[in-house]
């Protein structure tokens, strides 16, 4: 299977650069998984598309300001926050660090992406903040081009990161983050800190929409998957089967596992909000067909031919061409049908990617 088989043409102007003022004002493309029929809807209609006995599962991960601007040894200490992302050629010694995964129980050991990558070697010290409030040393290189770094201990690491860090908006949003992104690039039910990218299918929900779902008696549950390096990792091989997806930590509470397994036993539909929720549930169930409570590292790569054991409905945003997330959606709904849906979305000028519109497959 070729990666190029998952290509589609997308005009640049359809990539959403700003969120809508009203989260629930997004458009929703409904793809009937059985008939293949497409219907243009509004996200406010989503509760009506659910069945009374559905179980809807959310990813409650919370994005933190994981992008840090700093300096290398010998560079003059000053606040660093480039305003032009298209011209991010830093002055000599400037660095950008994107924290992607905590490596141990200690908050001071992290996997990260660095820029400029080629110049930053093992053993080099990095400094963040006008007064070097945070300091770290590069301890090793990873197999995906990332670095492992060790921060010097501080009394409250995350408090400093919250103050010094920037919201890690995706690279296709061609602007710097703003204070409003701290709230808007976050689901309203986000609780468990640890993601460097939002589970974007959940960005459309408002308290009113969640209230409508519960008023209909539809059951809900939550899992946690911290979105990490895999989100930023391009597919560099020609054949899909040769790609290796980066691991992402997840946790499934015992109550959630029980709800899902009960729903499966009763042949009820499990609706996943977002591809991260799909990865969590299908990774957990891939051995026994039953969702297991507890935490693990998801390394499952879902592409056409995959047998879904848990998920029967999917709410998702529109994804990049030739991306692993698009491959997952194609595996769930059929490659030809999904690519046709994307062509329809382009023709109807839907808004794409993180701050864009969404699609429900069910």
C-alpha positions as CSV (number, residue, x, y, z in Angstrom):
1,X,0.0,0.0,0.0
2,X,1.5,3.3,-1.1
3,X,1.5,6.5,1.0
4,X,0.7,8.4,-2.1
5,X,-2.6,6.6,-2.3
6,X,-3.8,8.8,0.5
7,X,-3.1,12.1,-1.2
8,X,-5.7,14.8,-1.9
9,X,-5.5,18.4,-3.2
10,X,-6.2,21.1,-0.6
11,X,-6.2,24.8,-1.4
12,X,-4.1,26.7,1.1
13,X,-7.0,29.1,1.9
14,X,-9.1,26.2,3.4
15,X,-6.6,25.6,6.2
16,X,-8.2,27.3,9.2
17,X,-5.9,29.8,10.9
18,X,-8.2,31.0,13.6
19,X,-10.9,29.3,15.7
20,X,-14.5,30.3,15.3
21,X,-15.8,32.5,18.0
22,X,-18.4,29.9,18.8
23,X,-17.0,26.4,19.2
24,X,-20.3,24.7,18.1
25,X,-20.7,26.9,15.0
26,X,-18.5,24.5,13.0
27,X,-19.8,22.6,10.0
28,X,-20.1,18.8,10.2
29,X,-19.9,16.4,7.2
30,X,-21.9,13.2,8.0
31,X,-20.6,10.1,6.2
32,X,-22.9,7.1,6.5
33,X,-20.6,4.2,7.1
34,X,-23.1,1.7,5.6
35,X,-24.4,3.5,2.5
36,X,-21.6,5.9,1.9
37,X,-24.1,8.8,1.7
38,X,-22.8,12.3,2.5
39,X,-24.8,15.0,4.2
40,X,-23.7,18.6,5.0
41,X,-24.8,19.4,8.5
42,X,-23.9,21.7,11.4
43,X,-22.0,20.5,14.5
44,X,-25.0,21.6,16.6
45,X,-26.9,18.6,15.1
46,X,-24.3,16.1,16.4
47,X,-26.4,15.0,19.4
48,X,-29.3,14.1,17.0
49,X,-27.0,11.8,15.0
50,X,-26.4,9.7,18.1
51,X,-28.5,6.6,19.0
52,X,-30.1,6.5,22.4
53,X,-28.0,3.5,23.4
54,X,-24.6,4.8,22.1
55,X,-21.6,5.1,24.4
56,X,-19.6,8.3,23.6
57,X,-15.9,8.2,24.6
58,X,-13.8,11.4,25.0
59,X,-10.1,12.0,25.5
60,X,-9.6,14.3,28.5
61,X,-6.0,15.1,27.9
62,X,-4.9,18.7,28.5
63,X,-2.5,20.6,26.3
64,X,0.3,22.5,28.1
65,X,2.5,25.3,26.7
66,X,5.2,22.9,25.6
67,X,7.1,25.2,23.2
68,X,10.0,26.9,24.9
69,X,12.3,29.6,23.4
70,X,15.7,29.8,24.9
71,X,19.4,30.0,24.2
72,X,22.5,27.8,24.0
73,X,25.6,28.3,26.1
74,X,27.3,31.6,25.3
75,X,24.3,33.4,23.8
76,X,23.2,36.6,25.4
77,X,20.4,36.1,27.9
78,X,17.1,37.7,26.9
79,X,13.5,36.9,26.4
80,X,13.1,35.0,23.1
81,X,9.8,34.9,21.3
82,X,10.0,35.2,17.5
83,X,7.0,36.9,16.0
84,X,7.3,35.7,12.5
85,X,7.1,31.9,12.2
86,X,8.0,32.1,8.5
87,X,11.4,33.7,9.4
88,X,12.4,31.7,12.5
89,X,16.0,31.9,11.8
90,X,17.2,32.7,15.3
91,X,20.1,34.9,16.2
92,X,23.3,32.9,17.0
93,X,22.7,30.6,19.9
94,X,18.9,30.8,20.0
95,X,16.9,27.6,20.3
96,X,13.3,26.4,20.2
97,X,12.4,23.3,22.2
98,X,9.1,21.4,21.9
99,X,8.6,19.1,24.9
100,X,6.8,16.0,23.5
101,X,6.9,13.4,26.2
102,X,7.8,13.0,29.9
103,X,10.3,10.1,30.1
104,X,9.9,9.1,33.7
105,X,8.0,9.8,36.9
106,X,10.4,12.7,37.4
107,X,9.1,15.9,35.7
108,X,12.7,16.8,34.7
109,X,13.4,14.2,32.0
110,X,11.8,14.9,28.6
111,X,11.8,13.9,25.0
112,X,11.7,16.9,22.7
113,X,12.1,18.3,19.3
114,X,14.8,21.1,18.9
115,X,15.5,23.8,16.4
116,X,18.1,24.2,15.0
117,X,18.4,20.4,15.3
118,X,21.7,19.7,13.6
119,X,23.6,22.1,15.8
120,X,22.5,20.9,19.2
121,X,24.6,18.0,20.4
122,X,24.6,15.7,23.4
123,X,26.1,17.4,26.5
124,X,25.0,20.9,25.5
125,X,23.3,23.1,28.0
126,X,20.2,25.1,27.2
127,X,18.8,28.1,29.1
128,X,15.2,29.4,29.2
129,X,13.8,32.7,30.6
130,X,15.3,36.1,31.0
131,X,17.0,35.1,34.2
132,X,17.7,31.5,33.1
133,X,15.0,30.2,35.4
134,X,15.0,26.9,33.6
135,X,18.2,25.1,32.6
136,X,18.7,21.7,30.9
137,X,21.3,19.5,29.4
138,X,20.9,17.3,26.2
139,X,21.5,13.7,27.3
140,X,20.9,11.7,24.1
141,X,19.5,11.6,20.6
142,X,16.5,9.6,19.7
143,X,15.8,7.4,16.7
144,X,13.2,9.9,15.3
145,X,15.5,12.9,15.3
146,X,14.3,14.0,18.8
147,X,16.5,14.8,21.8
148,X,16.3,13.6,25.4
149,X,17.0,16.4,27.9
150,X,17.3,16.6,31.6
151,X,16.2,19.8,33.3
152,X,17.9,21.0,36.5
153,X,15.5,20.5,39.5
154,X,13.3,23.5,40.4
155,X,10.6,23.7,43.1
156,X,7.7,23.9,40.6
157,X,8.6,22.8,37.1
158,X,5.2,23.1,35.5
159,X,4.6,26.5,37.0
160,X,7.7,27.8,35.2
161,X,6.7,26.0,32.0
162,X,3.2,27.6,32.2
163,X,4.8,31.0,32.5
164,X,7.6,30.7,30.0
165,X,6.1,28.3,27.5
166,X,4.0,28.9,24.4
167,X,0.9,27.0,23.1
168,X,2.3,24.5,20.5
169,X,0.1,25.4,17.6
170,X,0.6,23.1,14.6
171,X,3.0,24.3,11.9
172,X,0.2,24.8,9.3
173,X,-1.2,27.6,11.5
174,X,1.0,30.3,10.1
175,X,1.1,32.7,13.1
176,X,2.5,32.8,16.6
177,X,0.3,31.7,19.5
178,X,-1.7,34.3,21.3
179,X,-3.1,34.4,24.9
180,X,-6.5,33.3,23.6
181,X,-5.1,30.0,22.2
182,X,-4.5,28.8,25.8
183,X,-8.2,28.4,26.2
184,X,-9.3,27.8,22.6
185,X,-6.7,25.2,21.7
186,X,-8.2,23.1,24.6
187,X,-11.3,21.0,25.0
188,X,-13.7,22.2,27.6
189,X,-13.4,18.8,29.4
190,X,-9.6,18.7,29.4
191,X,-8.2,17.7,32.7
192,X,-5.1,15.5,32.6
193,X,-2.0,17.6,31.6
194,X,0.4,16.1,29.2
195,X,-0.4,16.7,25.5
196,X,1.5,18.9,23.0
197,X,-1.4,18.9,20.6
198,X,-5.1,19.1,21.2
199,X,-7.5,16.1,20.4
200,X,-9.1,18.5,17.9
201,X,-12.4,16.6,17.4
202,X,-13.3,17.6,20.9
203,X,-12.7,21.4,20.3
204,X,-16.3,21.7,18.9
205,X,-18.0,20.7,22.1
206,X,-19.7,23.3,24.4
207,X,-21.4,22.8,27.8
208,X,-24.7,23.1,26.0
209,X,-23.9,20.3,23.5
210,X,-22.7,18.0,26.2
211,X,-25.8,18.8,28.1
212,X,-28.0,17.8,25.2
213,X,-26.2,14.5,24.9
214,X,-26.8,13.7,28.6
215,X,-30.4,14.9,28.4
216,X,-31.0,12.3,25.8
217,X,-29.7,9.7,28.3
218,X,-26.7,8.8,26.1
219,X,-23.9,7.4,28.2
220,X,-20.4,8.9,28.1
221,X,-16.9,7.9,29.3
222,X,-13.4,9.3,29.3
223,X,-9.9,8.0,28.5
224,X,-6.6,9.8,28.5
225,X,-4.0,9.7,25.7
226,X,-1.3,12.3,25.7
227,X,-0.6,13.4,22.2
228,X,3.1,13.4,21.5
229,X,5.7,13.2,18.8
230,X,3.6,11.0,16.5
231,X,1.4,14.0,15.7
232,X,4.4,15.9,14.3
233,X,6.1,12.9,12.6
234,X,5.8,12.9,8.8
235,X,5.5,9.6,6.9
236,X,8.9,9.4,5.1
237,X,8.5,6.0,3.5
238,X,6.9,5.1,0.2
239,X,5.0,2.0,1.5
240,X,2.5,2.4,4.4
241,X,3.5,-0.9,6.0
242,X,7.1,0.3,6.5
243,X,6.2,3.3,8.7
244,X,6.7,3.0,12.4
245,X,4.4,5.1,14.6
246,X,5.8,6.7,17.7
247,X,4.5,5.6,21.1
248,X,2.0,7.7,23.1
249,X,1.0,7.1,26.7
250,X,-2.6,6.4,27.6
251,X,-4.7,5.5,30.6
252,X,-8.1,3.8,30.7
253,X,-10.0,4.1,34.1
254,X,-11.6,0.9,35.4
255,X,-15.1,2.5,35.2
256,X,-14.5,3.4,31.5
257,X,-13.3,-0.1,30.6
258,X,-16.4,-1.6,32.3
259,X,-18.7,0.7,30.5
260,X,-17.2,-0.1,27.1
261,X,-17.1,-3.8,27.6
262,X,-20.7,-3.8,28.8
263,X,-21.7,-1.9,25.7
264,X,-19.8,-4.3,23.4
265,X,-21.5,-7.3,25.1
266,X,-24.9,-5.7,24.4
267,X,-23.9,-4.9,20.7
268,X,-24.2,-1.2,21.4
269,X,-22.3,1.4,19.4
270,X,-19.1,2.9,20.9
271,X,-18.6,6.4,19.4
272,X,-15.0,7.7,19.6
273,X,-14.5,11.5,19.8
274,X,-11.2,11.8,17.8
275,X,-8.5,9.5,16.4
276,X,-6.7,9.6,19.7
277,X,-9.6,7.9,21.4
278,X,-9.7,5.3,18.6
279,X,-6.0,4.6,19.1
280,X,-6.5,4.2,22.8
281,X,-9.4,1.8,22.7
282,X,-8.2,-0.3,19.8
283,X,-4.7,-0.6,21.2
284,X,-6.1,-1.8,24.5
285,X,-8.4,-4.4,22.9
286,X,-6.1,-5.7,20.2
287,X,-5.1,-8.8,22.1
288,X,-8.3,-10.0,23.7
289,X,-11.0,-7.9,22.0
290,X,-11.8,-6.5,25.5
291,X,-10.8,-3.0,26.7
292,X,-8.3,-3.3,29.6
293,X,-8.2,-0.9,32.5
294,X,-4.8,0.7,33.3
295,X,-2.0,2.5,31.5
296,X,0.1,1.6,28.5
297,X,2.0,2.9,25.5
298,X,0.0,3.0,22.3
299,X,2.2,2.1,19.3
300,X,-0.7,0.7,17.2
301,X,-0.7,1.9,13.6
302,X,-4.2,1.7,12.0
303,X,-4.5,1.7,8.2
304,X,-6.8,0.0,5.7
305,X,-7.1,-3.7,6.4
306,X,-7.2,-3.1,10.2
307,X,-10.0,-5.0,12.1
308,X,-11.8,-2.7,14.5
309,X,-12.8,-4.5,17.7
310,X,-14.3,-1.6,19.7
311,X,-15.2,1.6,17.8
312,X,-18.4,1.8,15.8
313,X,-18.7,5.5,15.2
314,X,-16.1,8.3,14.8
315,X,-16.2,12.1,15.1
316,X,-13.0,13.6,13.7
317,X,-11.6,16.7,12.1
318,X,-10.1,16.8,8.5
319,X,-6.5,15.6,8.4
320,X,-3.4,16.3,6.4
321,X,-2.8,14.4,3.0
322,X,-0.8,11.2,3.4
323,X,-0.9,11.4,7.2
324,X,-1.3,8.5,9.5
325,X,-4.5,10.1,10.9
326,X,-6.1,10.1,7.4
327,X,-5.1,6.5,7.0
328,X,-6.9,5.6,10.3
329,X,-10.1,7.3,9.0
330,X,-9.8,5.4,5.7
331,X,-9.4,2.2,7.6
332,X,-12.6,2.9,9.5
333,X,-14.8,4.1,6.7
334,X,-13.2,2.9,3.5
335,X,-10.5,4.6,1.5
336,X,-12.5,5.5,-1.5
337,X,-15.4,6.8,0.5
338,X,-13.2,8.9,2.8
339,X,-11.2,10.4,-0.1
340,X,-14.5,11.2,-1.9
341,X,-15.8,12.9,1.3
342,X,-12.6,15.0,1.5
343,X,-13.1,16.0,-2.2
344,X,-16.6,17.0,-1.3
345,X,-15.4,19.0,1.7
346,X,-12.9,20.8,-0.5
347,X,-15.6,21.6,-3.1
348,X,-18.0,22.9,-0.3
349,X,-15.2,24.9,1.2
350,X,-15.1,23.3,4.6
351,X,-12.4,24.5,7.0
352,X,-9.6,22.0,7.5
353,X,-7.3,20.8,10.3
354,X,-7.1,21.7,14.0
355,X,-9.2,24.8,14.1
356,X,-11.4,23.6,11.2
357,X,-14.7,21.8,10.7
358,X,-15.4,18.1,11.4
359,X,-16.7,14.8,10.0
360,X,-18.9,12.2,11.7
361,X,-18.6,8.6,10.4
362,X,-21.4,6.5,11.7
